[in-house]
Amino acid sequence: MPRDHDDAGAAVPTGRVGRLLQFGGIATAIAGGVAAGGLRALAQGRRPDAAQLLLTPANMLRLTAGLSHLRGAALKLGQMLSMDTGLVLPDELTAILGRMRDDARHMPPKQLQTVLSAEWGEGWHKRFARFDVRPFAAASIGQVHRAVTRDGRDLVIKVQYPGVRASIDSDVDNMATLLRLPGVLPRGMDLAPLMAEAKRQLHVEADYVAEAGHLGRFGALLAGSDIFVLPELQADLCTPQVLAMTYLDSAPLDSLAGAPQDLRDRLAAALIDLVLRELFAFGLMQTDPNPANYRYDPRTGRIVLLDFGAVQAIAPPLVADFRALARVALDGGTEETRAAMERIGYFGPATAPHHQALIQSMFDIAMTPLRQERPFDFGRSDLLVRLRDMGLAIGNERELAHVPPAATLFLHRKIGGMYLMAAKLQARVALRPMVEAYCRRATMPR
């Protein structure tokens, strides 16, 4: 039988009306905080500033708590925006949204029992010698349990929260409404393309049948690897709301900060090479760089890859554009680089010249590690700080309303996540030879 525990969790709101009321409660609480802050400012003889009143720690905590309770697309979109997507948000909002990556609450046992009975049928527990009701991980779309079957398989069971798929579109629309509050984004910024892509990606992530296919596809692409290992799918227990895989004992990859330098360098180089392979060889990328998706097996020395819900196909024309951009950027050709950036969509023909120059200068600085022949020291570099400062300066250009294509933003999210992982590992990696291997040779490494 499943083992119970004393942590009741928090039931996931499943109905569209219930979730809308939750959003309404978040917005009302934030509006109340703004009004109170405005009155205090007036009483002190100051003119209220809408952005400062909105982005207070108290209001951001209200947003975090509300989205963590809702889970599903609302929480997932908040987590996505907290990563470096290239869409620059205010510091306060980014910091608070970042807390949500590890702040989801799990379902109570009764709701879990209802979900599993609907997916596996009544008496499902008879198939298991052990099933841990308390999840060892709870995320935005589902929660993860350990289990052992009667025939001895040690498994991970990923269970989707009820109502997630049905609420994606309305959740994203409601989140977009919150983001359009004054002071959050530059005036005139068109969120519609990004929100449309977010809906599409979230529908894919909530399809566990599709995720099972992605897991199998990447398993085949990386078969025989001496550096990567993936869990094996257990098809007899998989449904559209349940994903079953073999359990792989491992440790968080970012816990290796004190490991020997050569090991940290090797692991970081492998992750960076995987991103290049995904982009230039596979045409298929896992776009969620959450550190929890990358672990380390000390017995075999291999990196364990988890979670293939956020897998995106990369169109061949975009691959070709990024290969051309990498070639010209490695050599520092200013006009050629600008033309390649415009083709990809970093800015458009209508973007003001000084805004184009700001964006290109940020790109040039980001390319610095790739242009040098010697290993780049991720641990000692202040590159991330400088890029963040430049990004905030660009974000403060309130008339800059251009949003790059969603495919580009999600690619940058993955690249930014791998940079952060290499920085946590304090790795030293020679990047130029790796990039040139994929951008200059006729035959791509696989």
ABEGO torsion letter per residue (X at the ends): XBBBBABAEBBBBABAAAAAAAAAAAAAAAAAAAAAAAAAAAAAGBBBBAAAAAABAAAAAAAAAAAAAAEEAAAAAAAAAABBAGBBBBAAAAAAAAAAAAABBBBBAAAAAAAAAAAAEBGAAAABABBBABBABBBAABBBBBBBBAAGBBBBBBBBBBGAAAAAAAAAAAAAAAAABBGABBBGBBAAAAAAAAAAAAAAAABAAAAAAAAAAAAAAABGBAABBBBBBBAAABBAABBBBBBBBBBBAAAAAABBAAAAAAAAAAAAAAAAAAAAAAGBBBABABAAABBBBAAAGBBBBBGAABBBBBBAAAAAAAAAAAAAAAAGBAAAAAAAAAAAGABBAABBAAAAAAAAAAAAAAAAAAABABBBBAAABAAAAAAAAAAAAAAABAABABBBBAAAAAAAAAAAAAAAAAAAAGBBBBAAAAAAAAAABABBBX
